[in-house]
Amino acid sequence: AHYGDKKTRLVPEFPKGPGAKESASFRTEPISTDRPLRVTLQPVDNVGNRPQASVIETVLPKAAVPFSDGFDSETSDWVTEGEWGRVEEKGRGMVFTDSPNGDYKDSTDTGILSPVFDLSNMRSSTLTFDAKLKAEKWDFIWVEASNNGGEDFEHLGVIRPNDDRDWQKHKFDLSALDGNPQVQLRLRFRTSNKGTDDGAYIDNVKVEAAQLK
């Protein structure tokens, strides 16, 4: 199968008998544009003969966007803990930060909680966002998600300080939450007692997924 500029070889795990239907599957990450898909079916018999291949062409539709927020709107419905607030970042507009009035404090655990969004008709859901972390090496951003309206959270990963201390795009797999109508994201900044710095910045949170028909 060819999709966009990628190629995947699909082989059924256990070939079936004559006349039986075969199937194979592959997974692609959702992206924001349509992609051409070209599938070549090449039969091979038990002695290695290869009849003429068949080609099927179609289009993989662009990803659905169940949730997106760049924090530029005054009506952002994120719930904040601690001192989190929006500030203006040159070249970006408004972004969220844990300490808008200066350096963060030692031994804190605060965050932002997204509005509820619906993944009930989605699959292969993916979370992306931009983050800048000016912090001591013991201080992290924890990325979490809930599928029951915020009662419990699943840990998705950790963002650690990097040497350039600049904006980077981060991606997390949300497919374990596919099919749930009440999904929320929580981004927590957890600090040690070993020093402070400018803090954590978040921008352009987006969830993309393949929408089931």
C-alpha positions in Angstrom: 0.0 0.0 0.0 1.2 3.5 -0.9 -0.2 6.5 1.0 1.4 9.9 0.5 5.1 9.3 0.3 5.0 6.1 2.4 5.0 2.5 1.4 3.8 -0.5 3.5 4.0 -4.2 2.7 0.9 -6.1 3.8 1.0 -9.8 4.1 -1.8 -11.9 5.6 -0.5 -13.8 8.6 -1.9 -17.2 7.7 -2.8 -17.8 4.0 -6.2 -19.5 3.7 -7.4 -22.2 1.3 -8.5 -21.7 -2.3 -11.5 -19.4 -2.7 -11.3 -18.1 0.8 -11.3 -14.3 1.5 -8.0 -12.8 2.7 -7.6 -9.6 4.7 -4.8 -7.3 5.8 -4.7 -4.0 7.7 -2.4 -1.1 8.4 -2.6 2.0 10.5 -1.8 5.6 9.6 -1.5 8.6 11.7 -4.2 11.3 11.1 -2.9 14.4 9.3 -4.6 17.7 8.2 -4.8 17.0 4.5 -6.2 14.3 2.2 -3.8 11.7 1.0 -3.9 9.4 -2.0 -3.9 5.7 -1.3 -2.8 3.1 -3.8 -3.1 -0.6 -3.0 -1.4 -3.1 -5.2 -2.7 -6.7 -4.9 -0.1 -9.3 -6.1 -1.3 -12.9 -5.9 1.4 -15.6 -5.4 0.6 -19.3 -5.6 2.2 -22.1 -3.7 4.9 -22.6 -6.4 5.8 -18.9 -6.7 3.8 -18.0 -9.8 2.7 -14.3 -9.9 -0.3 -13.4 -12.0 -0.9 -9.8 -13.1 -1.3 -7.5 -10.1 -4.5 -5.5 -9.5 -4.3 -1.9 -8.4 -6.9 0.0 -6.3 -6.7 3.8 -5.8 -8.6 5.9 -3.4 -8.2 8.9 -1.1 -7.6 8.8 2.7 -9.6 11.8 4.0 -8.0 14.4 6.2 -8.2 14.0 10.0 -11.1 15.2 12.0 -10.3 17.7 14.8 -12.4 16.8 17.9 -10.6 19.5 19.9 -8.3 22.4 19.3 -7.3 25.5 21.2 -4.6 28.1 20.5 -5.5 30.1 23.6 -6.1 33.3 21.7 -9.8 33.5 22.6 -11.0 35.2 25.8 -13.6 32.5 26.0 -11.2 29.6 26.6 -12.8 27.1 28.9 -9.7 25.5 30.5 -9.8 25.2 34.2 -6.6 26.4 35.9 -4.9 25.4 39.1 -2.4 27.5 41.0 -1.2 30.6 39.1 -1.6 29.4 35.5 -2.7 32.1 33.2 -2.4 33.4 29.6 0.4 35.7 28.5 1.4 37.2 25.1 4.3 35.5 23.4 6.1 37.3 20.6 5.2 35.6 17.3 2.6 33.4 18.8 -0.1 35.5 20.4 -1.5 34.2 23.7 -0.1 31.1 25.4 -0.6 29.5 28.8 2.1 29.5 31.4 2.3 28.3 35.0 3.8 31.5 36.4 2.7 34.6 34.4 4.1 37.0 37.0 7.7 35.7 37.3 9.6 32.5 38.2 7.7 29.5 39.5 7.9 28.4 43.1 9.6 25.3 44.6 7.5 22.1 45.4 4.4 22.9 43.3 2.0 20.7 41.5 -0.4 22.8 39.4 -2.0 22.5 35.9 -4.6 23.2 33.4 -7.7 21.0 32.6 -9.3 21.1 29.2 -13.0 21.3 28.4 -14.7 17.9 27.7 -14.5 16.7 24.1 -16.0 13.8 22.3 -14.1 10.8 20.8 -17.1 8.5 20.5 -16.9 8.2 16.7 -13.1 8.4 16.4 -10.1 6.1 16.1 -6.3 6.6 16.0 -6.7 9.8 18.0 -3.5 11.8 18.5 -2.7 14.7 20.8 -0.2 17.4 19.7 0.8 20.7 21.4 3.7 23.1 21.6 5.6 23.4 24.8 8.5 25.5 26.1 10.1 24.5 29.4 12.5 26.7 31.2 13.0 24.7 34.3 15.5 22.9 36.5 16.3 19.3 35.4 14.1 17.8 38.2 10.9 19.7 37.1 8.6 18.2 34.5 5.3 18.7 32.6 3.0 15.6 33.1 0.6 14.9 30.3 -2.6 13.1 31.3 -6.1 12.3 29.9 -9.4 11.2 31.4 -12.3 9.3 29.8 -14.8 9.8 32.6 -15.1 13.6 32.8 -12.1 14.1 35.1 -12.8 11.5 37.8 -9.6 9.5 36.9 -6.6 10.3 34.7 -4.3 8.1 32.6 -0.7 9.1 32.4 0.4 9.7 28.8 4.0 10.9 29.2 6.4 13.5 30.6 8.1 16.5 29.0 11.5 17.2 30.4 13.7 20.3 30.1 15.9 20.4 27.1 19.2 22.3 26.5 17.8 24.9 24.0 14.9 25.8 26.3 12.8 26.8 23.3 9.4 25.8 21.8 9.1 22.2 20.6 6.1 20.2 19.3 5.1 17.1 21.2 2.9 14.2 20.2 1.0 11.7 22.3 -1.1 8.7 21.4 -4.7 9.0 22.5 -6.0 5.9 20.7 -6.7 4.1 24.1 -9.5 6.7 24.6 -11.1 6.2 21.2 -14.9 5.7 21.5 -15.3 7.8 24.7 -17.7 10.7 24.7 -16.2 12.5 27.7 -12.5 13.0 27.3 -10.4 15.7 29.0 -6.7 16.6 29.0 -4.7 17.7 31.9 -1.2 19.3 31.7 0.5 19.5 35.1 3.8 21.2 36.0 5.4 19.5 38.9 8.5 21.1 40.6 11.1 20.0 43.1 12.6 21.9 45.9 16.0 22.3 44.2 15.6 25.7 42.5 13.2 27.7 40.3 13.2 29.2 36.8 10.9 30.9 34.3 8.5 27.8 34.0 6.3 26.0 31.5 4.5 27.4 28.5 1.8 25.6 26.4 0.3 26.5 23.0 -1.6 25.1 20.1 -3.3 22.1 21.7 -4.9 19.9 19.1 -6.5 16.4 19.0 -6.7 14.8 15.5 -8.4 11.5 14.6 -9.8 9.4 11.9 -13.6 9.7 11.9 -15.6 6.5 11.5 -18.4 6.6 9.0 
